[in-house]
Amino acid sequence: MDIDALLTSAAINTGLSVLLFSLYSILRKQPSNTIVYFGRRLASLNNRNSRNHFSFERFVPSPSWIVKAWETTENEILAIGGLDAVVFQRILVFSIRVFSIASVTCLFLVLPVNYYGQEMKHKHIHAESLNVFTIANVKEGSRWLWAHCLTLYIISCSACVLLYFEYKSITKMRLAHITTSPPNPSHFTILVRSIPYLVGESYSNSVKKFFTNYYASSYLSHQIVYRCGLVQKLMVDAEKICMKIKAAPKGQSSLKPCCLCGGSTSFKVLTDEPESVKDSFSYSNLNLATSDNERSAAFVIFKTRYAAVVATQMLQSPNPMSWVTELAPEPHDVLWSNLCIPFRQLWLRKIATLLASIVFMVLFLAPVTFVQGLTQLEKLSQTFPFLRGFLKQDLINHVLTGYLPSVILMLFLYTVPPTMMLFSSVEGPVSHSRRKRSACLKILYFTIWNVFFVNHVSGGFLFAFNMLSSVGDIPVELAKAIPNQASFFVTYVLTSGWASLSCEVMQPFSLLCNFLKKHLLRNHEDSSDGLVSFPYHTEVPRVLLFGLIGFTYSVMAPLILPFLLIYFLLAYLVYRNQIVNVYITKYEGGGQLWPIVHNTTIFSLVLTQMISLGVFGIKKSPVASGFTIPLIICTLLFNEYCRQRFSPIFKKDVAQVLLEMDRRDEQSGRMEEIHQQLHSAYCQLPLTSHEFCESVHKLCQDNIRGREGTKSGKEPSEVSEPCAVCNFGKEGSIGE
Amino acid sequence: MDIDALLTSAAINTGLSVLLFSLYSILRKQPSNTIVYFGRRLASLNNRNSRNHFSFERFVPSPSWIVKAWETTENEILAIGGLDAVVFQRILVFSIRVFSIASVTCLFLVLPVNYYGQEMKHKHIHAESLNVFTIANVKEGSRWLWAHCLTLYIISCSACVLLYFEYKSITKMRLAHITTSPPNPSHFTILVRSIPYLVGESYSNSVKKFFTNYYASSYLSHQIVYRCGLVQKLMVDAEKICMKIKAAPKGQSSLKPCCLCGGSTSFKVLTDEPESVKDSFSYSNLNLATSDNERSAAFVIFKTRYAAVVATQMLQSPNPMSWVTELAPEPHDVLWSNLCIPFRQLWLRKIATLLASIVFMVLFLAPVTFVQGLTQLEKLSQTFPFLRGFLKQDLINHVLTGYLPSVILMLFLYTVPPTMMLFSSVEGPVSHSRRKRSACLKILYFTIWNVFFVNHVSGGFLFAFNMLSSVGDIPVELAKAIPNQASFFVTYVLTSGWASLSCEVMQPFSLLCNFLKKHLLRNHEDSSDGLVSFPYHTEVPRVLLFGLIGFTYSVMAPLILPFLLIYFLLAYLVYRNQIVNVYITKYEGGGQLWPIVHNTTIFSLVLTQMISLGVFGIKKSPVASGFTIPLIICTLLFNEYCRQRFSPIFKKDVAQVLLEMDRRDEQSGRMEEIHQQLHSAYCQLPLTSHEFCESVHKLCQDNIRGREGTKSGKEPSEVSEPCAVCNFGKEGSIGE
């Protein structure tokens, strides 16, 4: 690949990006697309007034969204997207900072050394091969390799310093976030699994006995997990429909005539006349909270945060596989279906999904190798001789070598996140956030292995498989391959990187769905059903992969850095815009992503240093090699220090902080109020269960009053005894 | 090596062993050696009456000690040597059981298959090479390899079943040991390190403030750690001398004239007239407990066991590197010198010792390679041509190939334990038991790598070093090497194994010291100074190494098994005898050795299976290879299950057990008494510090009473206020 091909690729991608960003700036002004591009705002404001007036302005592209995205402060991001969104922003800020430093150093120091590395007659610059700009052009035993070594030092040191301050500030933010957040039920609640089965005793009773015996002073109540079967699914669906009908303006059917079958349905909404349904339907049928349906898991609620954390830190029973405790996830974060999985299965499930992920990674190598074959034009024309004439045309040549391979690879990569998400679901995590984190890690390993390593191994995927058995050879193999694969990765940044951002901002899939819904199904109501939370599990690995590419190529082939820097700058703006406007925050991840980011960055740094060591070895520069070894050791020591200093905060809660929060709440007298809220926080059935339970109970109370007359003046909302019909208020039932 | 050479070696070793055991049975009856062979009994009974009467019986060897060792029950071992001694016995019992099964299966199934594996004319049996009995003799593609595969299944399954029941029973024993043991100060106490330094505040005050603030309900008191300098060393020495003088019969000097210089010293013992020293010496000079000497570590004592464990499980402060808590070791187990090491150094020390250990392992390979060269006679006569005639003699040949190499290797290996112990000390563990465990692990890795792996690699230690970089090739390399190295390891079992047991029972070093002391220094007093605790750190790796050799050779070269079985049977008797008679128990390790044993055994099993897989591959038997793979997977799954099921018990304390112990003590009203004892449990200065502190205080009180007259009727032992002179009773001082 020469500079011309690179410029063609860059031009195509810049053009495409500008086009798509302009298109986006127009589309976002169309009222019909509000739900696609302002989903979060709609959900938070409940502001559904259509601005359907026509104006010319709506069809003029404008960069206002960029300005708005730029002006959003970190505090706003924190308020809107939670700590995880801030952490994601910090990854981008860190990348921009470190690659700015790397760009300046590499372009002004390394690039000239590479270009004039060998005594040769240089062609005109735009016919020059990309290889001339890589370290491959420096002659063996050159004295100028100190420049590369120095650059490596500058990049490593600045990365470590920046990483340290980022880790420090994120740790601080995490602590501040815990301290200042409103009382969170997940702080008071633990999840107990693998409750031992005793003959003639319900799980609920076992839990009560155990915790009143050993945690008498701090135990508040508990909530058994029930079997999640068909009935629960039906109830959830029923509730959704119920919500929809309620949301419709009174007396008016909310269901439109179907444009396909032309049929029109109409309901008489009965919600205003409860008496008419009261006697025909017994709410006790709804009660799934029988001891037959109980599963060996429960949420146990404590009086203080500290007591809850203590209960999770201790080994409860002489059999470590029973009474297993962990902190409960947030109520909205709970994955109810996985709570029913017997605890004894979990370790087998984990091993099985690990093996499945590895098999998937290995099988995936085939298409990647095929894609790699495409980049070598000679191979292609050998395989398909009839294409030879076609391939000789210059433009086709440039497009094929510079653009197509990456697109195919990208399309294949789109199958990865759903597969890994499936694996993570099977693994049995109890919360959405943990499932996402686990999928994030899987996708990260997958991407680094399949996109980075395999593409660097000249012998294709069989060779890559062999490489696994001789781990020691990897750095040397990479050192040989990296300067030659520079062109592939430059185009990869241009296509996969830039195009993915355009794609992210355009949201083509949601746009299409919205279009089909509005014009084919004639449903003009914007519902918040389709709103999703930020896909950290796909975006974090992507950004980290570009970081890895950036680090490894910075010293070897610095021409990649400007393109990468543009990618990170665009990503910064695009993702800010998306966090503010599009994605909703269903639960709080607590910044748990940062340790993953930190470890990956350290891995990238050490890999870069080891590859450099290999390259310096190949170039026969003992001085440069000698100086690289202490750098590797220092980087590893730095990582170990950070692991000691910061990472425990992300794994355990701090006693001091929790005790002070408890004390504050007790002194302000809010504890009683919090305890009241806690009783109903973890309600399994259905989604907005607390309100549902309450409303069922209210109907129930109305029913009783209707039968008994208003003998007593007691208000139905005062729950002192469990309700006989719907069980509301009974310990361990739906209503509590 | 042929059967003749093997028999020569076996004969030499059997003869030597019988001789040494007989010598032992005579030596142990000599009254002058009582301290060497009955150290523990002497220390526990304080029975020093010499049975110096002469009898002929004293010089007749007898097997009575074997009968006594055999008859000792497990409960006696538990009472005498603690849980660790029982665990050590269990390792031997497990080995005997599993290798009995292996011996029967291998000798009756595998050995005939190996011997008749190829169509060849067998020589007379005693001229037959050992190789004929190994799997190397089975021809490629033989159908009889199912016998090896079946044996592998039988051995693996029986080992796993036995391991499971051992782990289960040891876990149970550990819990029972914790529950039934008398109140242990280490259960109530935690060690706090890295107390943050505040200007104008002593560490003692910081600790008090912190724990009264956050653990007000359960905090009892604390004991700051002071600088361990010259003064402490002097005081310890002074106390030792003091104890010696006290122990001597009254009015008689306990120091004998020196036989070298002939000088004779005599002291007037002043202990009976305290008044004469009282005024000339102010005890307040002894007080090291000033805030200048304070170190940032403290023992904090809680009111209940549960509260102490809770405090260790929590992350105390937002900075995970300050207020670091862990359960305190037993008072006698504390390594005071390491408590003064700043906590921030620890992770660096750990990394440094890790690197140092690796370097030591690598440098050690040179002598091992040299030893290996000795076993190949041709090499030796090439290197030293003048020896050629000498080496051609048959006996010399047999001795050299069968005996000498192992002896040299063994001598080199004697330098390993002190070195590893030194590394473990530098690492900074806070207790003797932890230091021993860490040294045990280091020696284990060292032994397995240097004795097992390196001896199997034909190309010597440089090749072994290369092997590190291609981990995947290790099983195949081993598969090639193992059948050929059988003769070396048979002799290794005979020499290193059998001889080490004779050595262990004879205690040549103590015997020599005792002899020198009694006959050269003319000191006929038996002192318990030289008594040591059981050297688990050298013996556990040794036994585990023989286990590893046994497993890997069982299927490949079953001729090794009878010798190994004899070793384990002898070891069982010898170590029982030593535990009962020789070694004292200074502290309790709590059975923490078993997880190491379990993991090593699983490692040995999996290695055996992988080597078999390699051998089956070389022998071209796809069926046998195919059946081996599920066996490896099942073994790993079994290990994972055990890790989940049992190992947490060895890492954390069980809440339920602790709460019930606390409750029992509270109900029986013993808690007050326990709290009284706790105050003085962790006293830094000097060794038997509590008594010392009390006696100083008593002297002090006498002094005061002597000056003031007996104004108040208050007993000196009732300490209500800190003593003004010696500080006894003051928080954080010597006396408390």
Chai-1 contact restraints between the chains, C-beta under 6 A:
chainA,res_idxA,chainB,res_idxB,connection_type,confidence,min_distance_angstrom,max_distance_angstrom,comment,restraint_id
A,L175,B,P318,contact,1.0,0.0,6.0,A-B,restraint_1
A,Y214,B,L659,contact,1.0,0.0,6.0,A-B,restraint_2
A,V310,B,V310,contact,1.0,0.0,6.0,A-B,restraint_3
A,Q313,B,Q313,contact,1.0,0.0,6.0,A-B,restraint_4
A,M314,B,A655,contact,1.0,0.0,6.0,A-B,restraint_5
A,L315,B,P648,contact,1.0,0.0,6.0,A-B,restraint_6
A,L315,B,K652,contact,1.0,0.0,6.0,A-B,restraint_7
A,L315,B,V654,contact,1.0,0.0,6.0,A-B,restraint_8
A,Q316,B,A655,contact,1.0,0.0,6.0,A-B,restraint_9
A,S317,B,Q656,contact,1.0,0.0,6.0,A-B,restraint_10
A,P318,B,L175,contact,1.0,0.0,6.0,A-B,restraint_11
A,P318,B,V654,contact,1.0,0.0,6.0,A-B,restraint_12
A,P320,B,P648,contact,1.0,0.0,6.0,A-B,restraint_13
A,M321,B,R645,contact,1.0,0.0,6.0,A-B,restraint_14
A,W347,B,Q644,contact,1.0,0.0,6.0,A-B,restraint_15
A,S469,B,G472,contact,1.0,0.0,6.0,A-B,restraint_16
A,S470,B,S470,contact,1.0,0.0,6.0,A-B,restraint_17
A,G472,B,S469,contact,1.0,0.0,6.0,A-B,restraint_18
A,Q644,B,W347,contact,1.0,0.0,6.0,A-B,restraint_19
A,R645,B,M321,contact,1.0,0.0,6.0,A-B,restraint_20
A,P648,B,L315,contact,1.0,0.0,6.0,A-B,restraint_21
A,P648,B,P320,contact,1.0,0.0,6.0,A-B,restraint_22
A,K652,B,L315,contact,1.0,0.0,6.0,A-B,restraint_23
A,V654,B,L315,contact,1.0,0.0,6.0,A-B,restraint_24
A,V654,B,P318,contact,1.0,0.0,6.0,A-B,restraint_25
A,A655,B,M314,contact,1.0,0.0,6.0,A-B,restraint_26
A,A655,B,Q316,contact,1.0,0.0,6.0,A-B,restraint_27
A,Q656,B,S317,contact,1.0,0.0,6.0,A-B,restraint_28
A,L659,B,Y214,contact,1.0,0.0,6.0,A-B,restraint_29
